[in-house]
Amino acid sequence: MNDEATHRVERDGGVVTVTLDRPDALNAQTRASRAALLRDLRVLSSDDGVRCVVLTGAGRAFSAGQDLREPDALVDVDVMIRETYIPIIETLVDMPKPVVAAINGAAAGAGLSLALACDLRYMADGAVLMMAFSNIGLVPDCGGTWLLVRAVGHARAFELAASGRRVHAPEALSLGLVQRVLPGDELQAAAHATAVELAARPTQALGWTKRLLRAAEQSPLSDVMELEAQLQASAVKTHDHAEGVAAFLEKREPRFEGR
């Protein structure tokens, strides 16, 4: 499952860390790296033993987005986006377990979209975010508009996209683009600790909660409440629900198994 040329996959119990690993290219994405990343994310998504995923970058960047140095990088760009970037973003958003982004450095363009597709975002105090597309005469893609406007609202999303400016960690935190800002040397440990905590929670319930929250962003209240009822009917039949009730009655910590 590991592709040394483009990223690393490391497992610690139920937590898997995916590290984008092209540091000399600021972890910019190529045809090969996108194909490898999509393949491995799909494997992690379907692996019941994986209960939380951390996505981060090697070196001084999280990801600079598309590698514009790749020959014909933007030829048939619409096909490239549909066949590679869109499935990656959809896999992260729909993954039935939590995904934590540890933004160790610059996240720009499609790299920012990757971070925004994660459920939680922790950011190093020296990192920056950039919706950089307008700087080279392009429009946001890879779900960037959908994800950004839901994070900060229309006016702020437009300002960030139109200006293509750098958003430093304090502003990113104040805008709600990230949930925590940490010293760079503490980022990975903090993200991993949160992933361990989430991995100990009822994984199926968290996956269904993700689905409900996404539905709540775009569906009428009546539709969301119906989906809540359907998923609750499934949740009440799980081992984790039975264990949670037993632990409550016995006044002890629950031992969830993710099923």
Backbone as CSV, one residue per row, in Angstrom:
resi,resn,N_x,N_y,N_z,CA_x,CA_y,CA_z,C_x,C_y,C_z
1,MET,0.836,-1.211,0.000,0.000,0.000,0.000,0.864,1.251,0.000
2,ASN,2.131,1.131,0.277,3.018,2.274,0.393,3.674,2.577,-0.940
3,ASP,3.669,3.835,-1.355,4.381,4.261,-2.550,5.445,5.250,-2.117
4,GLU,6.699,4.764,-2.018,7.781,5.567,-1.457,8.044,6.815,-2.277
5,ALA,7.725,6.785,-3.576,8.065,7.909,-4.444,7.193,9.125,-4.204
6,THR,6.016,8.932,-3.685,5.091,10.056,-3.605,4.513,10.291,-2.222
7,HIS,4.362,9.261,-1.430,3.842,9.427,-0.072,4.184,8.196,0.755
8,ARG,4.047,8.364,2.064,4.298,7.259,2.986,3.027,6.963,3.774
9,VAL,2.811,5.697,4.068,1.666,5.259,4.864,2.198,4.508,6.072
10,GLU,1.905,5.020,7.267,2.415,4.420,8.499,1.254,4.148,9.441
11,ARG,1.249,2.960,10.021,0.133,2.532,10.858,0.562,2.366,12.311
12,ASP,-0.261,2.870,13.199,-0.052,2.727,14.642,-1.390,2.333,15.251
13,GLY,-1.615,1.029,15.390,-2.924,0.571,15.857,-3.993,0.959,14.855
14,GLY,-5.042,1.625,15.344,-6.130,2.042,14.472,-5.889,3.364,13.772
15,VAL,-4.732,3.994,14.011,-4.416,5.289,13.403,-3.434,5.093,12.257
16,VAL,-3.756,5.662,11.107,-2.857,5.612,9.955,-2.482,7.036,9.567
17,THR,-1.181,7.278,9.415,-0.690,8.580,8.979,-0.234,8.483,7.530
18,VAL,-0.797,9.330,6.693,-0.411,9.427,5.282,0.393,10.710,5.130
19,THR,1.658,10.560,4.746,2.550,11.715,4.612,2.883,11.934,3.148
20,LEU,2.432,13.050,2.586,2.813,13.425,1.226,4.320,13.633,1.224
21,ASP,5.035,12.966,0.326,6.481,12.853,0.472,7.225,13.189,-0.819
22,ARG,7.009,14.401,-1.297,7.827,14.973,-2.368,8.347,16.322,-1.870
23,PRO,9.142,16.322,-0.813,9.512,17.589,-0.167,10.244,18.558,-1.080
24,ASP,11.045,18.052,-2.015,11.776,18.949,-2.913,10.837,19.697,-3.855
25,ALA,9.629,19.159,-4.040,8.618,19.803,-4.887,7.488,20.387,-4.049
26,LEU,7.741,20.580,-2.756,6.724,21.092,-1.834,5.472,20.209,-1.850
27,ASN,5.693,18.916,-2.069,4.602,17.938,-2.086,3.520,18.266,-3.107
28,ALA,3.936,18.921,-4.195,3.010,19.176,-5.294,2.616,17.850,-5.937
29,GLN,1.437,17.832,-6.540,0.852,16.592,-7.035,1.113,16.379,-8.523
30,THR,1.436,15.159,-8.879,1.645,14.747,-10.266,0.659,13.638,-10.616
31,ARG,0.686,13.205,-11.858,-0.181,12.086,-12.248,0.094,10.864,-11.370
32,ALA,1.371,10.564,-11.170,1.720,9.377,-10.386,1.308,9.530,-8.933
33,SER,1.538,10.716,-8.366,1.222,10.884,-6.945,-0.277,10.874,-6.709
34,ARG,-1.037,11.455,-7.629,-2.497,11.444,-7.465,-3.040,10.024,-7.548
35,ALA,-2.549,9.240,-8.513,-3.027,7.865,-8.661,-2.693,7.041,-7.423
36,ALA,-1.477,7.204,-6.897,-1.068,6.442,-5.725,-1.854,6.862,-4.492
37,LEU,-2.051,8.179,-4.332,-2.787,8.673,-3.171,-4.232,8.200,-3.205
38,LEU,-4.871,8.272,-4.350,-6.260,7.823,-4.464,-6.368,6.338,-4.155
39,ARG,-5.465,5.558,-4.685,-5.483,4.117,-4.436,-5.417,3.823,-2.937
40,ASP,-4.470,4.459,-2.247,-4.274,4.151,-0.840,-5.391,4.711,0.027
41,LEU,-5.905,5.881,-0.308,-7.022,6.418,0.464,-8.249,5.516,0.350
42,ARG,-8.482,4.970,-0.814,-9.617,4.058,-0.982,-9.432,2.789,-0.151
43,VAL,-8.195,2.285,-0.093,-7.919,1.111,0.735,-8.180,1.438,2.199
44,LEU,-7.689,2.579,2.666,-7.882,2.972,4.059,-9.357,3.176,4.374
45,SER,-10.097,3.739,3.428,-11.519,3.996,3.642,-12.292,2.711,3.870
46,SER,-11.915,1.648,3.189,-12.666,0.394,3.271,-12.114,-0.567,4.316
47,ASP,-10.999,-0.221,4.947,-10.364,-1.087,5.943,-10.980,-0.824,7.316
48,ASP,-11.742,-1.783,7.834,-12.407,-1.592,9.116,-11.424,-1.482,10.274
49,GLY,-10.208,-1.935,10.078,-9.213,-1.820,11.125,-8.638,-0.425,11.263
50,VAL,-8.848,0.413,10.248,-8.402,1.810,10.288,-9.517,2.644,10.893
51,ARG,-9.230,3.341,11.988,-10.282,4.061,12.698,-10.084,5.563,12.694
52,CYS,-8.928,6.024,12.253,-8.701,7.452,12.054,-7.489,7.612,11.150
53,VAL,-7.520,8.628,10.279,-6.433,8.899,9.344,-5.902,10.306,9.593
54,VAL,-4.580,10.436,9.602,-3.913,11.738,9.659,-3.267,11.983,8.303
55,LEU,-3.514,13.152,7.719,-2.913,13.531,6.438,-1.972,14.692,6.676
56,THR,-0.713,14.555,6.269,0.279,15.603,6.502,1.280,15.610,5.363
57,GLY,2.289,16.476,5.468,3.302,16.582,4.438,4.701,16.465,5.011
58,ALA,5.643,16.068,4.174,7.046,16.005,4.560,7.733,17.321,4.197
59,GLY,8.736,17.697,4.993,9.477,18.905,4.689,8.750,20.165,5.103
60,ARG,8.872,21.217,4.303,8.364,22.526,4.704,7.017,22.886,4.099
61,ALA,6.359,21.930,3.456,5.037,22.199,2.880,4.085,21.052,3.194
62,PHE,2.803,21.398,3.285,1.748,20.379,3.306,1.555,19.909,1.876
63,SER,1.167,20.817,0.993,1.126,20.545,-0.440,0.935,21.850,-1.189
64,ALA,1.749,22.027,-2.219,1.634,23.219,-3.061,0.606,23.049,-4.162
65,GLY,-0.159,21.948,-4.118,-1.189,21.729,-5.130,-0.636,21.021,-6.353
66,GLN,-1.096,21.423,-7.519,-0.663,20.797,-8.767,0.779,21.174,-9.073
67,ASP,1.581,20.176,-9.487,2.960,20.423,-9.887,2.960,20.968,-11.314
68,LEU,3.147,22.274,-11.448,3.093,22.918,-12.757,4.336,22.638,-13.592
69,ARG,5.342,22.027,-12.977,6.544,21.672,-13.732,6.375,20.373,-14.506
70,GLU,5.348,19.627,-14.198,5.110,18.368,-14.901,4.723,18.659,-16.344
71,PRO,5.323,17.972,-17.318,4.978,18.215,-18.724,3.477,18.079,-18.966
72,ASP,2.919,19.047,-19.683,1.491,19.030,-20.029,0.609,18.930,-18.791
73,ALA,1.031,19.606,-17.713,0.330,19.479,-16.428,-1.145,19.836,-16.536
74,LEU,-1.468,20.852,-17.348,-2.853,21.318,-17.409,-3.518,21.043,-18.755
75,VAL,-2.940,20.141,-19.538,-3.599,19.720,-20.771,-4.799,18.852,-20.410
76,ASP,-5.933,19.114,-21.044,-7.170,18.386,-20.714,-7.429,18.448,-19.210
77,VAL,-7.331,19.660,-18.673,-7.403,19.836,-17.219,-8.726,19.351,-16.659
78,ASP,-9.814,19.525,-17.417,-11.110,19.083,-16.900,-11.155,17.576,-16.726
79,VAL,-10.560,16.840,-17.657,-10.509,15.381,-17.542,-9.644,14.985,-16.356
80,MET,-8.504,15.649,-16.209,-7.595,15.354,-15.105,-8.271,15.588,-13.759
81,ILE,-8.999,16.702,-13.648,-9.698,16.998,-12.395,-10.757,15.947,-12.114
82,ARG,-11.547,15.605,-13.131,-12.624,14.638,-12.931,-12.090,13.259,-12.552
83,GLU,-11.005,12.845,-13.181,-10.536,11.470,-13.017,-9.648,11.269,-11.802
84,THR,-9.032,12.336,-11.305,-8.092,12.147,-10.191,-8.408,13.006,-8.986
85,TYR,-8.445,14.312,-9.142,-8.635,15.170,-7.979,-10.011,14.987,-7.337
86,ILE,-11.052,14.968,-8.153,-12.401,14.827,-7.595,-12.546,13.536,-6.795
87,PRO,-12.113,12.384,-7.298,-12.216,11.170,-6.475,-11.413,11.245,-5.178
88,ILE,-10.269,11.918,-5.187,-9.491,12.066,-3.953,-10.275,12.870,-2.929
89,ILE,-10.805,14.014,-3.344,-11.567,14.868,-2.426,-12.798,14.134,-1.930
90,GLU,-13.513,13.462,-2.827,-14.715,12.735,-2.416,-14.377,11.608,-1.445
91,THR,-13.258,10.943,-1.659,-12.865,9.860,-0.753,-12.567,10.398,0.635
92,LEU,-11.884,11.540,0.733,-11.606,12.142,2.034,-12.895,12.586,2.723
93,VAL,-13.755,13.275,1.981,-15.001,13.798,2.557,-15.915,12.661,3.003
94,ASP,-16.013,11.613,2.195,-16.953,10.527,2.462,-16.354,9.403,3.296
95,MET,-15.077,9.486,3.634,-14.443,8.396,4.375,-15.212,8.133,5.668
96,PRO,-15.614,6.883,5.944,-16.474,6.591,7.099,-15.697,6.503,8.407
97,LYS,-14.762,7.416,8.577,-13.952,7.523,9.795,-13.324,8.904,9.774
98,PRO,-12.900,9.436,10.908,-12.364,10.798,10.936,-11.037,10.911,10.189
99,VAL,-10.826,12.094,9.607,-9.563,12.427,8.951,-9.068,13.751,9.533
100,VAL,-7.841,13.753,10.025,-7.234,14.940,10.627,-6.107,15.415,9.724
101,ALA,-6.144,16.678,9.318,-5.044,17.267,8.559,-4.061,17.903,9.533
102,ALA,-2.796,17.545,9.402,-1.723,18.191,10.162,-0.969,19.057,9.166
103,ILE,-1.317,20.346,9.129,-0.792,21.261,8.108,0.557,21.785,8.593
104,ASN,1.592,21.123,8.141,2.939,21.402,8.625,3.600,22.585,7.938
105,GLY,3.093,22.987,6.781,3.667,24.088,6.015,2.645,24.599,5.028
106,ALA,3.105,25.193,3.944,2.201,25.812,2.987,1.201,24.813,2.412
107,ALA,-0.063,25.214,2.402,-1.126,24.465,1.729,-1.748,25.423,0.727
108,ALA,-1.492,25.190,-0.554,-1.888,26.150,-1.584,-2.650,25.456,-2.693
109,GLY,-3.601,26.185,-3.287,-4.346,25.649,-4.411,-5.032,24.347,-4.070
110,ALA,-4.788,23.326,-4.888,-5.387,22.023,-4.632,-4.902,21.435,-3.312
111,GLY,-3.720,21.854,-2.844,-3.243,21.407,-1.536,-4.123,21.910,-0.417
112,LEU,-4.632,23.141,-0.553,-5.578,23.654,0.436,-6.890,22.888,0.360
113,SER,-7.316,22.533,-0.840,-8.536,21.733,-0.966,-8.385,20.398,-0.247
114,LEU,-7.215,19.775,-0.349,-6.972,18.522,0.369,-7.156,18.716,1.867
115,ALA,-6.604,19.808,2.395,-6.723,20.072,3.831,-8.171,20.340,4.220
116,LEU,-8.879,21.125,3.412,-10.263,21.473,3.731,-11.185,20.265,3.659
117,ALA,-10.799,19.242,2.900,-11.628,18.035,2.807,-11.532,17.170,4.054
118,CYS,-10.578,17.457,4.930,-10.429,16.702,6.170,-11.413,17.219,7.222
119,ASP,-11.687,16.404,8.218,-12.686,16.763,9.231,-12.159,17.755,10.247
120,LEU,-10.900,17.631,10.610,-10.243,18.552,11.531,-8.934,18.992,10.909
121,ARG,-8.542,20.245,11.185,-7.294,20.773,10.646,-6.481,21.403,11.774
122,TYR,-5.293,20.852,11.998,-4.328,21.415,12.934,-3.219,22.046,12.088
123,MET,-2.750,23.204,12.504,-1.829,23.982,11.672,-0.606,24.401,12.469
124,ALA,0.572,24.224,11.885,1.791,24.722,12.503,1.789,26.244,12.478
125,ASP,2.362,26.850,13.506,2.298,28.309,13.613,3.045,29.021,12.496
126,GLY,3.941,28.324,11.801,4.655,28.938,10.689,4.092,28.604,9.328
127,ALA,3.002,27.855,9.277,2.409,27.446,7.998,1.538,28.562,7.431
128,VAL,1.232,28.465,6.152,0.343,29.418,5.496,-0.637,28.664,4.608
129,LEU,-1.804,29.266,4.397,-2.814,28.747,3.481,-2.981,29.745,2.346
130,MET,-3.189,29.234,1.148,-3.381,30.116,-0.009,-4.378,29.496,-0.982
131,MET,-5.444,30.219,-1.279,-6.319,29.855,-2.379,-5.721,30.527,-3.620
132,ALA,-4.650,29.916,-4.143,-3.703,30.610,-5.019,-4.094,30.632,-6.497
133,PHE,-5.214,30.093,-6.865,-5.550,29.913,-8.275,-5.548,31.220,-9.066
134,SER,-6.124,32.286,-8.495,-6.224,33.541,-9.234,-4.855,34.147,-9.521
135,ASN,-3.826,33.741,-8.772,-2.484,34.276,-9.009,-1.926,33.839,-10.352
136,ILE,-2.470,32.753,-10.919,-2.039,32.315,-12.241,-3.221,32.282,-13.214
137,GLY,-4.236,33.103,-12.916,-5.354,33.269,-13.839,-6.297,32.099,-13.926
138,LEU,-6.398,31.315,-12.853,-7.288,30.162,-12.835,-8.393,30.342,-11.804
139,VAL,-9.370,29.463,-11.847,-10.446,29.453,-10.856,-10.177,28.328,-9.866
140,PRO,-10.696,28.423,-8.649,-10.527,27.318,-7.699,-11.160,26.043,-8.237
141,ASP,-10.519,24.920,-7.919,-11.071,23.631,-8.323,-10.849,22.627,-7.204
142,CYS,-11.053,21.363,-7.504,-10.870,20.285,-6.522,-11.761,20.495,-5.299
143,GLY,-12.939,21.029,-5.514,-13.866,21.262,-4.421,-13.548,22.480,-3.593
144,GLY,-12.565,23.278,-4.008,-12.139,24.416,-3.212,-13.238,25.415,-2.918
145,THR,-14.091,25.691,-3.905,-15.161,26.667,-3.662,-16.180,26.127,-2.672
146,TRP,-16.605,24.895,-2.866,-17.618,24.273,-1.996,-17.115,24.197,-0.567
147,LEU,-15.866,23.753,-0.413,-15.303,23.575,0.918,-15.026,24.910,1.599
148,LEU,-14.481,25.870,0.840,-14.099,27.151,1.440,-15.321,27.958,1.860
149,VAL,-16.348,28.022,1.015,-17.507,28.840,1.352,-18.236,28.281,2.567
150,ARG,-18.192,26.986,2.761,-18.816,26.395,3.951,-17.990,26.630,5.203
151,ALA,-16.706,26.862,5.015,-15.842,27.127,6.168,-15.915,28.577,6.625
152,VAL,-16.023,29.512,5.666,-15.890,30.933,6.054,-17.009,31.827,5.528
153,GLY,-17.944,31.317,4.721,-18.993,32.156,4.157,-18.589,32.756,2.823
154,HIS,-19.581,33.287,2.090,-19.361,33.743,0.710,-18.363,34.893,0.618
155,ALA,-18.567,35.948,1.382,-17.737,37.138,1.221,-16.270,36.854,1.535
156,ARG,-16.017,36.160,2.632,-14.629,35.846,2.980,-14.029,34.870,1.981
157,ALA,-14.829,33.902,1.536,-14.327,32.952,0.546,-13.946,33.677,-0.737
158,PHE,-14.782,34.616,-1.175,-14.466,35.359,-2.393,-13.200,36.188,-2.215
159,GLU,-13.080,36.850,-1.078,-11.882,37.673,-0.842,-10.622,36.835,-0.875
160,LEU,-10.642,35.671,-0.249,-9.466,34.812,-0.234,-9.159,34.265,-1.626
161,ALA,-10.201,33.895,-2.370,-9.996,33.360,-3.714,-9.566,34.448,-4.689
162,ALA,-10.167,35.637,-4.585,-9.855,36.718,-5.512,-8.453,37.265,-5.296
163,SER,-8.045,37.357,-4.045,-6.732,37.933,-3.741,-5.605,36.923,-3.878
164,GLY,-5.898,35.651,-3.646,-4.858,34.634,-3.673,-3.782,34.853,-2.633
165,ARG,-4.123,35.582,-1.576,-3.102,35.991,-0.598,-2.810,34.886,0.410
166,ARG,-1.724,35.103,1.142,-1.331,34.173,2.191,-2.191,34.401,3.434
167,VAL,-2.667,33.325,4.008,-3.378,33.379,5.284,-2.488,32.711,6.315
168,HIS,-1.985,33.494,7.245,-1.104,32.948,8.267,-1.927,32.305,9.378
169,ALA,-1.244,31.551,10.218,-1.927,30.700,11.189,-2.911,31.441,12.097
170,PRO,-2.551,32.591,12.694,-3.516,33.257,13.580,-4.816,33.627,12.864
171,GLU,-4.706,34.128,11.626,-5.915,34.480,10.877,-6.694,33.233,10.494
172,ALA,-5.986,32.184,10.094,-6.668,30.931,9.739,-7.488,30.416,10.908
173,LEU,-6.940,30.548,12.114,-7.673,30.107,13.306,-8.885,30.995,13.545
174,SER,-8.713,32.301,13.404,-9.824,33.219,13.676,-10.937,33.072,12.649
175,LEU,-10.598,32.691,11.416,-11.601,32.497,10.370,-12.308,31.150,10.478
176,GLY,-11.766,30.245,11.278,-12.343,28.917,11.381,-11.845,27.952,10.321
177,LEU,-10.777,28.332,9.600,-10.209,27.436,8.600,-9.482,26.271,9.264
178,VAL,-8.961,26.501,10.463,-8.314,25.446,11.232,-8.868,25.471,12.647
179,GLN,-8.701,24.350,13.343,-9.233,24.242,14.699,-8.180,24.486,15.768
180,ARG,-6.903,24.248,15.452,-5.828,24.480,16.415,-4.588,24.956,15.682
181,VAL,-3.835,25.856,16.334,-2.519,26.266,15.852,-1.506,25.868,16.914
182,LEU,-0.422,25.231,16.465,0.569,24.705,17.403,1.978,25.035,16.914
183,PRO,2.943,25.089,17.838,4.338,25.184,17.396,4.657,24.037,16.446
184,GLY,5.487,24.311,15.465,5.767,23.309,14.454,6.258,21.993,15.006
185,ASP,7.067,22.060,16.066,7.614,20.818,16.609,6.623,20.052,17.475
186,GLU,5.438,20.606,17.691,4.405,19.930,18.464,3.239,19.451,17.608
187,LEU,3.235,19.854,16.335,2.071,19.610,15.477,1.769,18.128,15.313
188,GLN,2.751,17.351,14.908,2.493,15.951,14.591,2.037,15.178,15.822
189,ALA,2.665,15.450,16.963,2.277,14.744,18.190,0.846,15.089,18.579
190,ALA,0.466,16.367,18.426,-0.889,16.784,18.778,-1.912,16.169,17.842
191,ALA,-1.615,16.147,16.556,-2.540,15.547,15.594,-2.678,14.050,15.847
192,HIS,-1.568,13.396,16.145,-1.618,11.956,16.412,-2.398,11.674,17.688
193,ALA,-2.194,12.501,18.725,-2.925,12.296,19.977,-4.428,12.422,19.757
194,THR,-4.840,13.422,18.963,-6.265,13.571,18.659,-6.772,12.380,17.860
195,ALA,-5.955,11.894,16.921,-6.352,10.727,16.127,-6.522,9.501,17.007
196,VAL,-5.637,9.325,17.982,-5.760,8.198,18.913,-7.061,8.307,19.695
197,GLU,-7.386,9.522,20.153,-8.641,9.726,20.886,-9.841,9.393,20.001
198,LEU,-9.816,9.867,18.766,-10.933,9.602,17.854,-11.019,8.123,17.508
199,ALA,-9.868,7.458,17.388,-9.861,6.032,17.075,-10.474,5.196,18.193
200,ALA,-10.479,5.748,19.401,-11.077,5.036,20.536,-12.576,5.284,20.651
201,ARG,-13.101,6.139,19.800,-14.527,6.434,19.811,-15.273,5.420,18.925
202,PRO,-16.612,5.445,18.913,-17.384,4.503,18.083,-17.298,4.888,16.603
203,THR,-16.452,4.202,15.868,-16.105,4.610,14.506,-17.314,4.680,13.589
204,GLN,-18.174,3.669,13.637,-19.346,3.698,12.755,-20.215,4.918,13.043
205,ALA,-20.427,5.218,14.309,-21.248,6.379,14.668,-20.603,7.672,14.170
206,LEU,-19.279,7.768,14.254,-18.603,8.974,13.777,-18.714,9.088,12.260
207,GLY,-18.606,7.962,11.554,-18.764,7.997,10.111,-20.159,8.438,9.703
208,TRP,-21.157,7.925,10.400,-22.530,8.347,10.113,-22.758,9.809,10.494
209,THR,-22.100,10.263,11.552,-22.204,11.676,11.935,-21.636,12.563,10.839
210,LYS,-20.494,12.176,10.262,-19.944,12.922,9.129,-20.970,13.019,8.002
211,ARG,-21.595,11.900,7.703,-22.586,11.883,6.620,-23.742,12.832,6.925
212,LEU,-24.199,12.832,8.154,-25.309,13.709,8.533,-24.925,15.178,8.451
213,LEU,-23.741,15.515,8.906,-23.324,16.910,8.873,-23.179,17.411,7.443
214,ARG,-22.683,16.562,6.547,-22.606,16.959,5.143,-24.007,17.154,4.575
215,ALA,-24.919,16.260,4.909,-26.292,16.396,4.423,-26.925,17.671,4.960
216,ALA,-26.604,18.010,6.204,-27.194,19.187,6.826,-26.781,20.476,6.125
217,GLU,-25.653,20.458,5.407,-25.176,21.648,4.713,-25.952,21.939,3.440
218,GLN,-26.704,20.955,2.948,-27.320,21.163,1.638,-28.732,20.604,1.507
219,SER,-29.273,20.011,2.559,-30.589,19.383,2.463,-31.594,20.075,3.374
220,PRO,-32.875,20.005,3.041,-33.910,20.564,3.919,-33.929,19.848,5.269
221,LEU,-34.420,20.542,6.291,-34.475,19.989,7.639,-35.214,18.657,7.661
222,SER,-36.336,18.587,6.951,-37.128,17.352,6.984,-36.333,16.172,6.436
223,ASP,-35.544,16.407,5.373,-34.742,15.329,4.800,-33.646,14.885,5.760
224,VAL,-33.021,15.857,6.429,-31.943,15.531,7.368,-32.500,14.751,8.555
225,MET,-33.662,15.171,9.065,-34.242,14.466,10.201,-34.627,13.037,9.832
226,GLU,-35.077,12.822,8.604,-35.384,11.467,8.149,-34.108,10.631,8.078
227,LEU,-33.028,11.219,7.551,-31.768,10.494,7.489,-31.244,10.198,8.891
228,GLU,-31.405,11.144,9.815,-31.026,10.903,11.213,-31.758,9.682,11.774
229,ALA,-33.056,9.620,11.495,-33.854,8.500,12.002,-33.357,7.173,11.423
230,GLN,-33.054,7.175,10.124,-32.593,5.947,9.476,-31.252,5.495,10.048
231,LEU,-30.323,6.429,10.197,-28.998,6.071,10.688,-29.029,5.714,12.173
232,GLN,-29.933,6.359,12.912,-30.053,5.987,14.325,-30.560,4.553,14.471
233,ALA,-31.448,4.161,13.558,-31.944,2.789,13.592,-30.826,1.794,13.336
234,SER,-29.840,2.207,12.539,-28.671,1.350,12.320,-27.726,1.406,13.509
235,ALA,-27.525,2.600,14.062,-26.575,2.764,15.167,-27.004,1.987,16.406
236,VAL,-28.309,1.931,16.655,-28.783,1.276,17.868,-28.536,-0.233,17.838
237,LYS,-28.236,-0.770,16.660,-27.997,-2.211,16.524,-26.515,-2.564,16.611
238,THR,-25.637,-1.566,16.789,-24.206,-1.839,16.759,-23.683,-2.332,18.102
239,HIS,-22.546,-3.013,18.043,-21.844,-3.427,19.255,-21.475,-2.214,20.094
240,ASP,-21.039,-1.133,19.460,-20.583,0.039,20.204,-21.711,0.691,20.999
241,HIS,-22.921,0.663,20.459,-24.042,1.192,21.232,-24.276,0.341,22.477
242,ALA,-24.280,-0.967,22.297,-24.479,-1.857,23.450,-23.380,-1.652,24.484
243,GLU,-22.150,-1.518,24.028,-21.030,-1.309,24.936,-21.139,0.043,25.638
244,GLY,-21.559,1.075,24.921,-21.717,2.395,25.530,-22.761,2.405,26.626
245,VAL,-23.882,1.733,26.394,-24.929,1.653,27.407,-24.443,0.852,28.612
246,ALA,-23.781,-0.285,28.342,-23.272,-1.110,29.440,-22.267,-0.341,30.280
247,ALA,-21.372,0.394,29.621,-20.367,1.166,30.355,-21.019,2.264,31.192
248,PHE,-22.055,2.886,30.651,-22.772,3.929,31.399,-23.416,3.344,32.656
249,LEU,-24.079,2.209,32.494,-24.763,1.596,33.639,-23.772,1.062,34.675
250,GLU,-22.611,0.618,34.178,-21.606,0.062,35.091,-20.623,1.114,35.591
251,LYS,-20.839,2.361,35.182,-19.993,3.487,35.615,-18.505,3.233,35.323
252,ARG,-18.233,2.885,34.057,-16.844,2.668,33.622,-16.654,3.285,32.242
253,GLU,-15.411,3.354,31.785,-15.135,3.868,30.450,-15.523,2.821,29.404
254,PRO,-16.162,3.224,28.327,-16.525,2.253,27.287,-15.300,1.789,26.502
255,ARG,-15.364,0.577,25.990,-14.314,0.038,25.137,-14.918,-0.231,23.742
256,PHE,-14.940,0.825,22.954,-15.541,0.724,21.632,-14.645,-0.075,20.680
257,GLU,-15.271,-0.821,19.777,-14.545,-1.649,18.829,-14.743,-1.206,17.391
258,GLY,-15.510,-0.149,17.206,-15.717,0.356,15.851,-16.677,-0.454,15.022
259,ARG,-17.596,-1.178,15.723,-18.548,-1.998,14.954,-19.901,-2.009,15.662
